[in-house]
Amino acid sequence: MKTIALIAAIILPLWNIPLIVRIIKRRSSKDISIPWALGVWICFLLMSPEAFRSPDIVWRAFNVMNLILFTAVVSTVLIYRK
């Protein structure tokens, strides 16, 4: 079960990629709330120290992947905001 959970923890944040691609193709992020995106990203940042110290590999993997990909989402949202 732990292997399945680890695979899911790595794959789940990959769903941010279609969002990034959609924003880039449309050249707009007007449908994404900046306060929402920054709020979620700040929460991820605040949770990350605890996740990095956790002995649970699934939680660590999910947090690393999510932090990287959601940082990309926030960056894309801010870049394409007109």
DSSP file (Angstrom, degrees, kcal/mol; ACC not computed):
  #  RESIDUE AA STRUCTURE BP1 BP2  ACC     N-H-->O    O-->H-N    N-H-->O    O-->H-N    TCO  KAPPA ALPHA  PHI   PSI    X-CA   Y-CA   Z-CA
    1    1 A M     >        0   0    0      0, 0.0     4,-2.6     0, 0.0     5,-0.2   0.000 360.0 360.0 360.0 -35.3    0.0    0.0    0.0
    2    2 A K  H  >  +     0   0    0      1,-0.2     4,-2.3     2,-0.2     5,-0.1   0.868 360.0  52.5 -65.4 -34.6    2.8    2.4    0.8
    3    3 A T  H  > S+     0   0    0      2,-0.2     4,-2.3     1,-0.2    -1,-0.2   0.910 109.9  48.1 -66.1 -41.8    4.2    2.0   -2.8
    4    4 A I  H  > S+     0   0    0      1,-0.2     4,-2.5     2,-0.2    -2,-0.2   0.918 112.1  49.5 -63.4 -43.8    0.8    2.8   -4.3
    5    5 A A  H  X S+     0   0    0     -4,-2.6     4,-2.4     2,-0.2    -2,-0.2   0.891 110.1  51.1 -63.2 -39.2    0.5    5.9   -2.0
    6    6 A L  H  X S+     0   0    0     -4,-2.3     4,-1.6     2,-0.2    -2,-0.2   0.915 110.2  48.6 -64.5 -43.3    4.0    7.0   -3.0
    7    7 A I  H  X S+     0   0    0     -4,-2.3     4,-2.4     1,-0.2    -2,-0.2   0.924 113.0  48.1 -61.5 -44.3    3.1    6.7   -6.7
    8    8 A A  H  X S+     0   0    0     -4,-2.5     4,-3.0     1,-0.2    -2,-0.2   0.886 107.7  55.6 -64.1 -38.6   -0.1    8.7   -6.1
    9    9 A A  H  < S+     0   0    0     -4,-2.4    -1,-0.2     1,-0.2    -2,-0.2   0.828 113.0  42.1 -63.9 -31.4    1.8   11.3   -4.1
   10   10 A I  H  < S+     0   0    0     -4,-1.6     4,-0.3    -3,-0.2    -2,-0.2   0.861 119.0  43.4 -81.3 -37.9    4.1   11.9   -7.1
   11   11 A I  H >< S+     0   0    0     -4,-2.4     3,-1.5    -5,-0.2     4,-0.4   0.877 100.0  68.9 -77.5 -39.0    1.4   11.7   -9.7
   12   12 A L  G >< S+     0   0    0     -4,-3.0     3,-1.7     1,-0.3    -1,-0.2   0.883  97.8  49.8 -53.0 -48.2   -1.3   13.9   -8.0
   13   13 A P  G >  S+     0   0    0      0, 0.0     3,-2.0     0, 0.0    -1,-0.3   0.718  92.8  78.0 -66.2 -16.4    0.6   17.2   -8.3
   14   14 A L  G X  S+     0   0    0     -3,-1.5     3,-1.6    -4,-0.3    -2,-0.2   0.693  74.6  78.3 -64.5 -15.8    1.2   16.5  -12.0
   15   15 A W  G <> S+     0   0    0     -3,-1.7     4,-0.6    -4,-0.4    -1,-0.3   0.606  79.6  70.8 -68.8  -9.5   -2.4   17.6  -12.6
   16   16 A N  H <> S+     0   0    0     -3,-2.0     4,-2.1     1,-0.2    -1,-0.3   0.753  82.5  72.8 -73.3 -23.9   -1.0   21.2  -12.2
   17   17 A I  H <> S+     0   0    0     -3,-1.6     4,-2.7    -4,-0.2     5,-0.2   0.920  92.7  51.0 -61.3 -47.0    0.7   20.9  -15.6
   18   18 A P  H  > S+     0   0    0      0, 0.0     4,-2.5     0, 0.0    -1,-0.2   0.873 109.4  52.9 -59.1 -34.1   -2.5   21.1  -17.7
   19   19 A L  H  X S+     0   0    0     -4,-0.6     4,-2.2     2,-0.2    -2,-0.2   0.929 110.3  46.7 -64.4 -44.8   -3.5   24.2  -15.8
   20   20 A I  H  X S+     0   0    0     -4,-2.1     4,-2.3     2,-0.2    -1,-0.2   0.927 113.1  49.1 -61.8 -45.6   -0.1   25.8  -16.6
   21   21 A V  H  X S+     0   0    0     -4,-2.7     4,-2.8     1,-0.2    -2,-0.2   0.908 109.9  51.8 -61.7 -42.9   -0.4   24.8  -20.2
   22   22 A R  H  X S+     0   0    0     -4,-2.5     4,-2.2    -5,-0.2     6,-0.2   0.909 110.1  48.6 -61.9 -42.7   -3.9   26.2  -20.5
   23   23 A I  H  X>S+     0   0    0     -4,-2.2     4,-1.3     1,-0.2     5,-1.3   0.923 113.2  47.4 -63.1 -43.9   -2.8   29.5  -19.1
   24   24 A I  H  <5S+     0   0    0     -4,-2.3    -2,-0.2     2,-0.2    -1,-0.2   0.919 111.8  49.7 -65.4 -43.5    0.1   29.7  -21.5
   25   25 A K  H  <5S+     0   0    0     -4,-2.8    -1,-0.2     1,-0.2    -2,-0.2   0.900 117.7  39.8 -62.2 -40.9   -2.0   28.8  -24.5
   26   26 A R  H  <5S-     0   0    0     -4,-2.2    -1,-0.2     2,-0.2    -2,-0.2   0.650  99.5-138.4 -81.9 -14.7   -4.6   31.4  -23.7
   27   27 A R  T  <5S+     0   0    0     -4,-1.3     2,-0.3    -5,-0.2    -3,-0.2   0.826  72.2  91.3  58.1  33.3   -2.0   33.9  -22.6
   28   28 A S      < -     0   0    0     -5,-1.3    -2,-0.2    -6,-0.2    53,-0.2  -0.988  49.4-174.9-155.7 144.9   -4.2   34.8  -19.7
   29   29 A S    >   +     0   0    0     51,-1.0     3,-1.9    -2,-0.3    52,-0.1  -0.009  48.7 124.4-125.4  27.6   -4.8   33.8  -16.1
   30   30 A K  T 3   +     0   0    0      1,-0.3     4,-0.1    50,-0.2    -1,-0.1   0.771  69.7  58.4 -61.1 -26.6   -7.8   36.0  -15.5
   31   31 A D  T 3  S+     0   0    0     -3,-0.1     2,-0.5     2,-0.1    -1,-0.3   0.502  93.0  80.3 -83.6  -2.1   -9.9   33.0  -14.3
   32   32 A I  S <  S-     0   0    0     -3,-1.9     2,-0.4    45,-0.1    -3,-0.1  -0.916  82.7-129.0-106.7 126.0   -7.4   32.2  -11.5
   33   33 A S     >  -     0   0    0     -2,-0.5     4,-2.6     1,-0.2     5,-0.2  -0.578   8.0-151.4 -74.1 125.0   -7.7   34.2   -8.4
   34   34 A I  H  > S+     0   0    0     -2,-0.4     4,-2.9     2,-0.2     5,-0.3   0.924  97.3  51.2 -64.1 -44.5   -4.3   35.7   -7.3
   35   35 A P  H  > S+     0   0    0      0, 0.0     4,-2.4     0, 0.0    -1,-0.2   0.904 112.0  48.3 -60.2 -38.0   -5.3   35.7   -3.6
   36   36 A W  H  > S+     0   0    0      2,-0.2     4,-2.7     1,-0.2     5,-0.3   0.962 113.5  45.9 -63.5 -50.8   -6.3   32.0   -3.9
   37   37 A A  H  X S+     0   0    0     -4,-2.6     4,-2.3     1,-0.2    -1,-0.2   0.922 117.1  43.6 -60.4 -46.1   -3.1   31.0   -5.7
   38   38 A L  H  X S+     0   0    0     -4,-2.9     4,-2.7     2,-0.2    -1,-0.2   0.879 112.8  53.3 -67.9 -36.8   -0.9   32.9   -3.3
   39   39 A G  H  X S+     0   0    0     -4,-2.4     4,-2.0    -5,-0.3    -2,-0.2   0.927 111.7  44.1 -63.2 -45.7   -2.9   31.7   -0.3
   40   40 A V  H  X S+     0   0    0     -4,-2.7     4,-2.3     2,-0.2    -2,-0.2   0.924 114.6  50.1 -64.2 -44.2   -2.5   28.0   -1.3
   41   41 A W  H  X S+     0   0    0     -4,-2.3     4,-2.4    -5,-0.3    -2,-0.2   0.901 109.7  50.1 -63.0 -42.2    1.2   28.5   -2.1
   42   42 A I  H  X S+     0   0    0     -4,-2.7     4,-2.5     2,-0.2    -1,-0.2   0.896 109.5  51.8 -63.5 -40.0    1.9   30.2    1.3
   43   43 A C  H  X S+     0   0    0     -4,-2.0     4,-2.0     2,-0.2    -2,-0.2   0.916 109.1  50.2 -62.5 -42.3    0.1   27.3    3.1
   44   44 A F  H  X S+     0   0    0     -4,-2.3     4,-1.7     1,-0.2    -2,-0.2   0.919 111.0  49.7 -59.7 -43.1    2.3   24.8    1.2
   45   45 A L  H  < S+     0   0    0     -4,-2.4    -2,-0.2     1,-0.2    -1,-0.2   0.904 110.8  48.9 -62.2 -41.5    5.4   26.9    2.2
   46   46 A L  H  < S+     0   0    0     -4,-2.5     4,-0.4     1,-0.2    -1,-0.2   0.820 114.6  45.2 -69.9 -30.3    4.4   26.9    5.8
   47   47 A M  H  X S+     0   0    0     -4,-2.0     4,-1.9    -5,-0.2     3,-0.5   0.742  94.8  80.9 -80.4 -24.4    3.7   23.1    5.8
   48   48 A S  H  X S+     0   0    0     -4,-1.7     4,-2.8     1,-0.2     5,-0.2   0.834  83.2  56.7 -60.8 -39.7    6.9   22.2    4.0
   49   49 A P  H  > S+     0   0    0      0, 0.0     4,-1.3     0, 0.0    -1,-0.2   0.929 111.7  44.4 -58.3 -41.7    9.4   22.4    6.9
   50   50 A E  H  > S+     0   0    0     -3,-0.5     4,-0.8    -4,-0.4    -2,-0.2   0.894 113.7  50.5 -67.2 -38.9    7.3   19.8    8.8
   51   51 A A  H >< S+     0   0    0     -4,-1.9     3,-0.6     1,-0.2    -1,-0.2   0.894 107.2  53.5 -66.2 -39.3    6.9   17.7    5.7
   52   52 A F  H 3< S+     0   0    0     -4,-2.8    -1,-0.2     1,-0.2    -2,-0.2   0.806 112.6  44.8 -66.4 -28.3   10.7   17.7    5.0
   53   53 A R  H 3< S+     0   0    0     -4,-1.3    -1,-0.2    -5,-0.2    -2,-0.2   0.574  89.9 111.6 -88.8 -10.8   11.4   16.4    8.5
   54   54 A S    <<  -     0   0    0     -4,-0.8     6,-0.1    -3,-0.6    -3,-0.0  -0.339  65.1-143.0 -67.3 141.7    8.7   13.8    8.5
   55   55 A P  S    S+     0   0    0      0, 0.0     2,-0.8     0, 0.0    -1,-0.1   0.608  77.0 101.1 -75.5 -10.6    9.7   10.1    8.5
   56   56 A D     >  -     0   0    0      1,-0.2     4,-2.1    -5,-0.1     5,-0.2  -0.665  58.6-163.6 -81.3 110.5    6.8    9.4    6.1
   57   57 A I  H  > S+     0   0    0     -2,-0.8     4,-2.6     1,-0.2     5,-0.2   0.819  87.5  56.7 -63.0 -33.1    8.2    9.2    2.6
   58   58 A V  H  > S+     0   0    0      2,-0.2     4,-2.6     1,-0.2    -1,-0.2   0.940 108.8  45.1 -65.9 -47.3    4.7    9.6    1.0
   59   59 A W  H  > S+     0   0    0      2,-0.2     4,-2.4     1,-0.2    -2,-0.2   0.907 114.8  49.0 -63.5 -42.7    4.1   13.0    2.8
   60   60 A R  H  X S+     0   0    0     -4,-2.1     4,-2.5     2,-0.2     5,-0.2   0.937 112.8  46.9 -62.5 -46.9    7.6   14.2    1.9
   61   61 A A  H  X S+     0   0    0     -4,-2.6     4,-2.6     1,-0.2     5,-0.3   0.927 113.2  48.7 -62.3 -45.6    7.3   13.2   -1.8
   62   62 A F  H  X S+     0   0    0     -4,-2.6     4,-2.9    -5,-0.2     5,-0.2   0.924 112.7  48.4 -60.2 -44.3    3.9   14.8   -2.1
   63   63 A N  H  X S+     0   0    0     -4,-2.4     4,-2.6    -5,-0.2     5,-0.2   0.916 112.2  47.6 -65.7 -43.2    5.1   18.0   -0.5
   64   64 A V  H  X S+     0   0    0     -4,-2.5     4,-2.3     2,-0.2     5,-0.2   0.955 116.5  43.4 -61.9 -50.0    8.2   18.3   -2.6
   65   65 A M  H  X S+     0   0    0     -4,-2.6     4,-2.7     1,-0.2     5,-0.3   0.924 116.6  47.1 -61.7 -45.3    6.2   17.6   -5.9
   66   66 A N  H  X S+     0   0    0     -4,-2.9     4,-2.7    -5,-0.3     5,-0.3   0.894 111.3  50.8 -66.9 -39.8    3.4   19.9   -4.9
   67   67 A L  H  X S+     0   0    0     -4,-2.6     4,-1.6    -5,-0.2    -1,-0.2   0.924 113.8  45.0 -63.7 -44.4    5.6   22.7   -3.8
   68   68 A I  H  X S+     0   0    0     -4,-2.3     4,-1.5    -5,-0.2    -2,-0.2   0.957 119.1  40.0 -63.6 -51.5    7.6   22.6   -7.1
   69   69 A L  H  X S+     0   0    0     -4,-2.7     4,-1.9     1,-0.2    -2,-0.2   0.857 115.2  50.0 -73.4 -34.3    4.6   22.4   -9.3
   70   70 A F  H  X S+     0   0    0     -4,-2.7     4,-2.7    -5,-0.3    -1,-0.2   0.826 106.5  56.7 -74.4 -27.5    2.4   24.8   -7.5
   71   71 A T  H  X S+     0   0    0     -4,-1.6     4,-2.5    -5,-0.3    -1,-0.2   0.899 107.3  49.8 -62.1 -39.5    5.2   27.3   -7.5
   72   72 A A  H  X S+     0   0    0     -4,-1.5     4,-2.4     2,-0.2    -2,-0.2   0.890 109.9  50.8 -64.6 -39.5    5.2   26.9  -11.3
   73   73 A V  H  X S+     0   0    0     -4,-1.9     4,-2.8     2,-0.2    -2,-0.2   0.954 112.0  45.7 -62.5 -49.9    1.4   27.5  -11.2
   74   74 A V  H  X S+     0   0    0     -4,-2.7     4,-2.5     1,-0.2     5,-0.2   0.913 113.2  50.3 -61.7 -43.3    1.7   30.7   -9.1
   75   75 A S  H  X S+     0   0    0     -4,-2.5     4,-2.4     1,-0.2    -1,-0.2   0.923 112.4  46.9 -60.0 -44.7    4.6   32.0  -11.3
   76   76 A T  H  X S+     0   0    0     -4,-2.4     4,-2.5     2,-0.2    -2,-0.2   0.905 111.1  51.7 -64.6 -42.4    2.6   31.3  -14.5
   77   77 A V  H  < S+     0   0    0     -4,-2.8     4,-0.3     1,-0.2    -2,-0.2   0.927 113.5  44.4 -60.3 -45.2   -0.5   33.0  -13.0
   78   78 A L  H >< S+     0   0    0     -4,-2.5     3,-0.7    -5,-0.2    -2,-0.2   0.883 113.7  49.7 -69.4 -37.6    1.5   36.1  -12.1
   79   79 A I  H 3< S+     0   0    0     -4,-2.4    -2,-0.2     1,-0.2    -1,-0.2   0.903 115.5  42.5 -66.6 -41.3    3.3   36.2  -15.4
   80   80 A Y  T 3< S+     0   0    0     -4,-2.5   -51,-1.0    -5,-0.2     2,-0.5   0.292  84.0 114.2 -94.5  11.0    0.2   36.0  -17.5
   81   81 A R    <         0   0    0     -3,-0.7   -53,-0.1    -4,-0.3    -4,-0.0  -0.712 360.0 360.0 -80.2 125.9   -2.0   38.3  -15.4
   82   82 A K              0   0    0     -2,-0.5    -1,-0.1     0, 0.0    -4,-0.0   0.410 360.0 360.0-107.7 360.0   -2.8   41.4  -17.5
